[in-house]
Amino acid sequence: MVAKAENVATNRNYLYFTVFIAGMCTLAVEFVTSRMLQTVFGTSNIVWANVIGLVLLFLTAGYFLGGWLADKRPYPHIFYSLVAVTGFASVFFLLLTSVVLKTAASSLAVLNVGAILSSLVIVVITLAVPITLLGCTSPFAIRLAVQDVAQAGRVSGRIYALSTLGSLLGTYLSVLLFIPEMGSRVTAVLFGGVLLLVGLVGIWQTRRRVALAALILPLMLAPVALIWTQGDIKAYEDQLFETESAYNYIQVVRQGDCNYLLLNEGQAYHSFYCDGGTVPRISVWSIMLAAPYFNEGPVTVDSLAVVGLATGTIPKQYTRVFGPIPIDGIELDPEVIQAGRDYFALTEPNINAIVGDGRYQLNQLDGQYDVITIDAYRVPYIPWHLTTRDYFAEVKARLTDDGVVAMNVGRAPNDRRLVDAMTATLLEVYPSVHAIDVPGTLNTILVATVQPTSPDNLAENLAQLGSVDPLLRAAVETAVANQVPIHPSDVIFTDERAPVETIIDSLVIRYLLQEGPEGLPGLGQ
């Protein structure tokens, strides 16, 4: 009798361990899923809402299915067989998703909308299997663990606690360790493989003949894992480099004589570098050179801070034009900085690359700056805490008496709500704000000055430039030609209330409804 009780206790302990591992794998699968989708569909709130919504939907279906199966076949070997199959499915279907998404990425590069939508449907179907199966484990485990109805509350509470604790561990392990170090595909294999192994051990403890038959699962999975974890995540032509960091999927591609930095879905360049440091055209980053020329002349620039360093396009162009002035560049992702050093010649000794959040790290700096630029997009979103009146007051405190701040803001055709709200917010802190629409883009550079300034100053300074670097002259000429009147709205972003995402969500949806997916820029544009 005592031996039987010890056996039940041992089995229950392993059952609890299995629930913990299943909870760990559930969140790992969710984050691997979101990272895989991020490489093609980006990190917008809409994408995140869809990922989380689908995960919750499939888990809900799993809870119903698991409860029904537990009442129908309440046997330990059935439970552990389910766990083993779930581990198998987590690996197989996540790797299948990566293969489908590689096709979707190629389609997105050339804007094959039909292929993109087909790929998205396949992804939804493939993810339904592992997540639904993961949802089955907790209700089934409760059914097996409850030996006495009087202990049902205590046992079920323990199981949900262990499952949630496992989910917590799965979150941190996948996001902070395995995905950055090993990539999303290997992470899927590791977590799914652990769950498969736990299921096989459980079957061996309860029904050894079934366990021998279940060995077919790892044998089938091994060649799939070996083949589908090889090769690049995206199959882009002229791709030089790719990696997954804790924050981004990072790509470097080469077109002509230039290297370009792409992040996540890759529908916008975040930096570029051309052989020999040439600048073939005036871009968003070049327009930033014109920012100090809204002050009355003569204009001098002796220091610069960059929030959103990426691989260093802005500071490299400032260094070319103004010489080796001290530059502090803040970048959240250390892997992006490393890509800058490896592929974008980010080696200038005057450029100090600082890893960290753009707001926190700026407040840690001691210096005063003539110019501060802000270009910290996760397309199409600006981090909300970099858009508020409170933040711009902190920026102003880091500027010299005649300092300026220049910020890149997105818009849509005939929809300038974000630009107008950002203008109104800046005017709460700075006496003058000026706007430049960057030609050929959906970007507006807003320039705010510590001193009251006139839009005419830009043209007057252009006339007095004299002998300067041709890049600076071209940048100021472009800025003069593309100045637009400001129209501040009644929306002011504060740390208490900053509906930035709401405005951008509606802007994106309206743009897609009007222009369709074909209106998005392709890789070659």
C-alpha positions in Angstrom: 0.0 0.0 0.0 2.9 2.4 0.9 4.7 1.5 -2.3 1.6 2.2 -4.3 1.2 5.6 -2.6 4.9 6.5 -3.3 4.4 5.4 -7.0 1.4 7.8 -7.3 3.4 10.6 -5.7 6.4 10.0 -8.0 4.1 10.0 -11.1 2.4 13.2 -9.9 5.8 14.9 -9.4 6.8 14.0 -13.0 3.3 15.2 -14.1 4.0 18.5 -12.5 7.4 18.7 -14.1 5.8 18.0 -17.5 3.3 20.8 -17.0 6.2 23.2 -16.1 8.0 22.2 -19.3 4.8 22.6 -21.4 4.3 26.0 -20.0 7.8 27.0 -20.8 7.4 25.8 -24.4 4.1 27.6 -24.9 5.7 31.0 -24.4 8.8 30.0 -26.3 6.7 28.9 -29.3 4.8 32.3 -29.1 8.0 34.3 -29.2 9.6 32.2 -31.9 6.4 32.6 -33.9 6.4 36.4 -33.5 10.1 36.6 -34.4 9.5 34.5 -37.6 6.6 36.7 -38.6 8.6 39.8 -37.7 11.1 39.0 -40.5 8.3 39.4 -43.1 5.4 41.3 -41.7 7.2 43.6 -39.3 6.7 44.6 -35.7 3.7 46.9 -35.9 1.0 46.8 -33.3 -1.3 45.2 -35.8 1.1 42.3 -36.3 1.6 41.8 -32.6 -2.2 41.9 -32.0 -2.7 39.3 -34.6 0.0 37.0 -33.2 -1.3 37.3 -29.6 -4.9 37.0 -30.7 -4.3 33.8 -32.8 -2.2 32.3 -29.9 -5.1 32.9 -27.5 -7.6 31.6 -30.0 -5.7 28.3 -30.5 -5.0 27.9 -26.8 -8.8 28.3 -26.2 -9.5 25.5 -28.7 -6.8 23.4 -27.0 -8.3 23.8 -23.5 -11.7 22.5 -24.8 -10.0 19.7 -26.7 -7.7 18.7 -23.8 -10.6 18.6 -21.4 -12.7 16.5 -23.7 -9.9 14.0 -24.4 -9.0 13.8 -20.7 -12.5 12.7 -19.8 -12.7 10.4 -22.7 -9.3 8.7 -22.2 -8.0 9.6 -18.7 -4.8 7.5 -19.0 -1.2 8.6 -18.3 0.2 7.0 -21.4 -2.3 8.9 -23.5 -1.3 12.2 -21.8 2.4 11.6 -22.3 1.8 10.6 -25.9 0.0 13.8 -26.4 3.0 15.7 -24.9 5.4 13.9 -27.2 3.3 14.6 -30.3 3.1 18.3 -29.2 6.8 18.5 -29.0 7.1 16.9 -32.4 4.5 19.3 -33.8 6.2 22.4 -32.2 9.4 21.6 -34.1 7.9 20.4 -37.4 5.3 23.2 -37.9 7.5 26.0 -36.7 10.3 24.9 -39.1 7.6 24.6 -41.8 6.5 28.1 -41.0 10.1 29.4 -41.5 10.2 27.7 -44.9 6.9 29.3 -45.9 8.0 32.7 -44.6 11.2 32.5 -46.7 8.9 32.3 -49.8 6.7 35.1 -48.4 9.8 37.3 -47.9 10.9 36.8 -51.6 7.3 37.7 -52.6 7.2 40.8 -50.5 10.5 42.0 -52.0 8.8 42.1 -55.4 5.3 42.8 -54.0 3.6 39.6 -55.2 0.5 40.3 -53.1 -1.2 37.0 -53.9 1.8 35.0 -52.8 2.1 37.1 -49.6 -1.5 36.5 -48.7 -1.3 32.8 -49.5 1.8 32.5 -47.3 0.0 34.2 -44.4 -2.9 31.8 -44.6 -0.5 28.8 -44.6 1.3 30.3 -41.6 -2.0 30.6 -39.6 -2.9 27.0 -40.4 0.6 25.6 -39.5 0.7 27.5 -36.2 -2.7 26.3 -35.2 -1.5 22.7 -34.6 1.3 23.2 -32.0 -0.4 25.9 -30.1 -3.7 24.1 -29.9 -1.9 20.9 -28.7 0.0 22.9 -26.1 -3.4 24.2 -24.8 -4.5 20.5 -24.3 -1.8 19.8 -21.6 -3.1 21.7 -18.6 -6.7 20.4 -18.5 -5.5 16.9 -19.2 -2.9 17.1 -16.4 -5.5 18.3 -13.9 -7.7 15.4 -14.7 -4.8 13.0 -14.0 -3.6 14.7 -10.9 -6.8 15.0 -9.1 -7.2 11.8 -7.0 -9.6 13.3 -4.5 -12.2 15.9 -5.3 -11.6 17.6 -2.0 -8.1 18.5 -3.3 -9.2 19.6 -6.8 -8.7 23.3 -6.1 -5.3 22.8 -4.6 -4.1 20.5 -7.4 -5.5 22.7 -10.2 -4.0 25.8 -8.6 -0.6 24.1 -8.4 -0.7 23.0 -12.0 -1.7 26.5 -13.3 1.1 28.0 -11.1 3.7 25.6 -12.5 2.5 26.2 -16.0 2.7 30.0 -15.6 6.1 29.7 -13.9 7.3 27.7 -16.8 5.9 30.3 -19.2 7.9 33.0 -17.4 11.1 31.0 -17.8 10.3 30.3 -21.5 9.8 34.0 -22.1 13.2 35.0 -20.7 15.2 32.1 -22.1 13.8 32.4 -25.6 13.9 36.2 -25.9 17.1 37.0 -24.1 19.2 33.9 -24.6 18.3 31.4 -27.3 16.9 33.5 -30.1 19.8 36.1 -30.1 22.4 33.4 -29.7 21.1 30.5 -31.8 18.3 32.0 -34.0 14.6 31.3 -34.0 14.8 28.0 -35.9 17.3 26.3 -33.6 15.3 27.7 -30.6 12.2 26.0 -31.9 14.1 22.7 -32.2 15.5 23.0 -28.7 12.2 23.8 -26.9 10.2 21.4 -29.0 12.8 18.7 -28.6 12.8 19.1 -24.8 9.0 18.7 -24.8 9.3 15.6 -27.0 11.9 14.0 -24.7 9.8 14.7 -21.6 6.8 13.1 -23.3 8.8 10.0 -24.3 10.2 9.5 -20.8 6.6 9.8 -19.5 5.4 7.1 -21.9 8.3 4.9 -20.9 7.2 5.2 -17.2 3.6 4.3 -18.0 3.5 2.1 -21.1 6.9 0.9 -22.4 5.5 -0.8 -25.5 4.0 2.5 -26.6 7.2 4.2 -25.8 9.1 2.0 -28.3 6.6 2.9 -31.0 6.8 6.6 -30.1 10.5 6.5 -30.9 9.4 7.0 -34.6 8.8 10.7 -33.7 12.4 11.8 -33.1 13.6 9.6 -36.0 11.2 11.4 -38.3 12.1 14.8 -36.9 15.9 14.5 -37.1 16.2 14.9 -40.9 13.6 17.6 -40.9 15.4 19.6 -38.3 18.7 19.1 -40.0 17.5 20.3 -43.4 15.1 23.1 -42.4 17.5 24.8 -40.0 20.1 25.3 -42.7 20.5 28.2 -45.0 19.5 31.9 -44.7 16.3 33.0 -43.1 15.6 35.1 -46.1 16.6 34.3 -49.7 17.4 37.8 -50.9 19.7 38.4 -53.8 23.0 40.0 -52.9 22.5 39.4 -49.2 25.8 39.9 -47.3 24.8 39.2 -43.8 21.8 38.3 -41.5 21.4 37.6 -37.8 18.8 37.7 -35.1 19.3 39.8 -32.1 17.2 40.3 -28.9 15.5 43.2 -30.7 15.6 42.7 -34.5 16.1 40.5 -37.5 19.1 42.2 -39.1 20.0 42.1 -42.8 22.7 43.7 -44.9 22.2 43.7 -48.6 24.3 45.1 -51.4 23.0 47.0 -54.4 25.5 48.5 -56.8 28.3 50.0 -54.8 26.3 50.4 -51.6 25.5 48.3 -48.5 22.0 48.8 -47.0 20.7 47.9 -43.5 17.3 46.3 -43.4 15.5 45.4 -40.1 12.7 42.9 -39.6 10.3 43.0 -42.6 12.9 45.0 -44.7 10.6 47.4 -46.3 12.7 50.4 -45.4 16.4 51.1 -45.3 17.7 52.2 -41.9 21.3 53.0 -43.0 23.5 52.9 -46.1 27.1 53.1 -46.9 28.7 53.4 -50.4 32.2 52.5 -51.3 34.6 55.2 -50.5 32.0 57.1 -48.4 30.3 58.5 -51.4 26.7 59.8 -51.0 24.9 59.2 -54.3 21.7 61.0 -53.4 20.1 63.3 -50.8 18.2 61.2 -48.3 16.4 61.6 -45.0 19.7 61.4 -43.3 21.3 64.1 -45.5 18.5 66.5 -44.8 19.5 66.4 -41.1 22.6 68.3 -42.2 20.4 71.4 -42.9 18.9 71.5 -39.4 21.4 74.0 -37.8 21.0 76.4 -40.7 17.6 77.4 -39.4 19.6 79.5 -36.9 20.8 82.9 -37.9 24.3 82.8 -39.5 27.1 82.3 -39.3 26.5 78.7 -38.4 29.0 76.4 -36.6 28.5 72.9 -35.4 30.9 71.6 -32.8 29.0 68.6 -31.3 26.2 66.2 -32.2 24.1 63.6 -30.5 22.2 61.0 -32.5 19.2 59.1 -31.0 18.8 56.1 -33.4 22.4 55.6 -34.5 21.7 52.4 -36.6 24.9 51.8 -38.5 26.0 55.5 -38.5 24.7 57.2 -41.6 23.9 60.5 -39.9 27.2 60.9 -37.9 29.3 59.8 -40.9 27.8 62.5 -43.0 28.1 65.1 -40.2 31.8 64.0 -39.9 32.3 64.5 -43.6 30.8 68.0 -43.7 31.8 69.4 -40.3 35.0 67.5 -39.6 35.8 65.1 -36.7 33.5 66.8 -34.2 32.6 64.7 -31.1 29.5 62.7 -31.8 27.5 60.5 -29.3 25.3 58.0 -31.1 22.7 56.0 -29.1 21.5 52.7 -30.5 19.3 50.2 -28.7 20.6 47.1 -30.5 24.3 46.2 -30.1 24.1 43.8 -33.0 23.2 46.7 -35.3 26.3 48.6 -34.1 28.4 45.6 -34.8 26.9 45.3 -38.3 27.9 49.0 -38.8 31.5 48.2 -37.9 31.6 45.2 -40.1 29.8 46.4 -43.2 29.3 50.2 -43.0 32.8 51.4 -42.1 31.6 52.7 -38.7 35.2 53.2 -37.5 35.6 57.0 -37.1 37.2 57.7 -33.8 35.1 60.8 -33.1 31.8 58.7 -33.2 31.1 57.2 -29.8 28.5 54.4 -30.1 26.4 54.0 -27.0 24.2 50.9 -26.5 20.8 51.6 -24.8 17.4 53.3 -24.9 17.3 56.6 -26.6 15.7 58.4 -23.7 17.5 56.9 -20.8 20.9 57.1 -22.3 20.5 60.7 -23.5 19.7 61.6 -19.9 22.9 59.9 -18.8 25.1 62.1 -21.0 26.9 65.1 -19.5 27.6 67.2 -22.6 25.7 69.9 -24.4 25.1 69.5 -28.1 24.7 71.9 -31.0 22.5 69.4 -32.8 20.5 66.4 -31.6 18.9 64.2 -34.3 16.1 61.6 -33.5 15.5 58.8 -36.0 14.4 55.8 -34.0 11.8 54.2 -36.1 10.6 50.6 -35.9 8.8 51.1 -39.1 6.2 52.6 -39.2 6.3 53.3 -35.4 8.2 55.9 -33.4 8.6 54.7 -29.8 6.0 56.7 -27.9 8.4 57.7 -25.1 10.5 59.6 -27.7 7.5 61.7 -28.8 6.3 63.5 -25.6 6.6 67.0 -24.3 8.4 65.7 -21.3 11.1 64.0 -23.5 11.6 67.1 -25.7 12.2 69.1 -22.5 14.9 66.6 -21.6 16.3 67.0 -25.1 16.3 70.8 -24.8 18.3 70.5 -21.6 21.1 68.8 -23.6 21.2 71.5 -26.2 23.4 74.6 -26.4 21.9 78.1 -26.3 21.5 78.0 -30.1 21.0 74.3 -30.4 18.5 72.5 -32.7 16.7 69.1 -32.6 15.8 67.4 -35.9 13.3 64.5 -35.9 12.2 62.2 -38.7 8.4 61.7 -38.7 6.3 59.6 -41.0 3.2 60.6 -42.9 0.9 59.3 -45.7 -0.4 61.1 -48.8 -3.0 63.6 -47.6 -2.6 62.5 -44.0 -0.3 64.6 -41.9 -1.9 63.9 -38.5 1.3 62.5 -36.9 3.4 65.4 -38.3 0.9 67.9 -37.0 0.7 66.4 -33.6 4.5 66.2 -33.3 4.7 69.8 -34.4 2.2 70.9 -31.7 4.1 68.9 -29.1 7.5 70.4 -30.0 6.0 73.9 -29.9 5.1 73.3 -26.2 8.9 73.3 -25.5 10.6 75.2 -28.4 9.7 78.6 -29.7 10.1 77.7 -33.4 9.4 74.5 -35.4 10.1 74.0 -39.1 9.1 71.2 -41.5 10.8 69.7 -44.5 9.1 67.1 -46.7 11.8 64.8 -47.9 11.3 64.4 -51.7 10.4 60.9 -53.0 9.5 59.6 -49.5 6.8 59.7 -46.9 9.0 61.3 -44.4 9.0 64.8 -42.9 11.9 66.3 -41.0 10.8 68.5 -38.1 13.4 71.0 -36.9 12.9 72.7 -33.5 15.2 75.5 -32.3 16.1 76.7 -28.8 16.1 80.3 -30.0 13.2 81.9 -32.0 14.0 81.4 -35.7 12.5 82.2 -39.1 12.1 79.8 -42.0 13.9 82.5 -44.1 17.1 81.8 -42.2 17.6 78.6 -44.2 17.6 80.4 -47.6 19.8 83.2 -46.2 22.3 80.8 -44.9 22.3 78.9 -48.2 23.2 82.1 -50.0 26.1 82.6 -47.6 27.5 79.1 -47.6 30.6 79.9 -49.8 33.0 77.0 -50.3 31.6 74.0 -48.5 31.3 70.3 -49.1 29.0 69.6 -52.0 26.9 67.3 -49.8 26.1 70.1 -47.4 25.2 72.5 -50.2 22.9 69.9 -51.8 21.3 69.1 -48.5 20.5 72.7 -47.7 19.3 73.4 -51.2 17.0 70.4 -51.0 15.7 71.5 -47.6 15.0 75.1 -48.9 13.1 73.7 -51.9 11.0 71.4 -49.8 10.1 73.5 -46.8 6.4 73.3 -46.0 4.2 75.3 -43.7 3.5 73.8 -40.3 -0.1 73.1 -39.1 0.1 72.2 -35.4 -2.9 70.2 -34.3 -4.6 70.2 -30.9 -3.0 66.9 -29.9 -0.2 67.1 -27.5 1.8 64.0 -26.6 2.8 63.7 -22.9 4.2 61.0 -20.7 0.7 60.7 -19.3 -1.1 60.4 -22.6 0.6 59.8 -26.0 -1.7 58.1 -28.5 1.1 57.7 -31.1 0.3 54.1 -31.9 -3.4 54.9 -32.4 -2.6 57.6 -34.9 -0.1 55.5 -36.8 -2.4 52.4 -36.8 -5.2 54.5 -38.4 -2.7 56.1 -40.8 -1.4 52.7 -42.0 -4.9 51.2 -42.3 -6.2 54.2 -44.3 -3.1 54.2 -46.5 -3.5 50.5 -47.3 -7.2 50.9 -48.0 -6.5 53.8 -50.4 -3.3 52.6 -52.1 -3.4 48.8 -51.5 -0.3 46.8 -50.7 1.2 47.8 -54.0 1.7 51.3 -52.5 4.3 50.0 -50.2 7.9 50.5 -51.2 9.7 47.4 -52.5 13.2 46.4 -51.7 14.6 48.0 -54.8 13.0 51.4 -54.2 
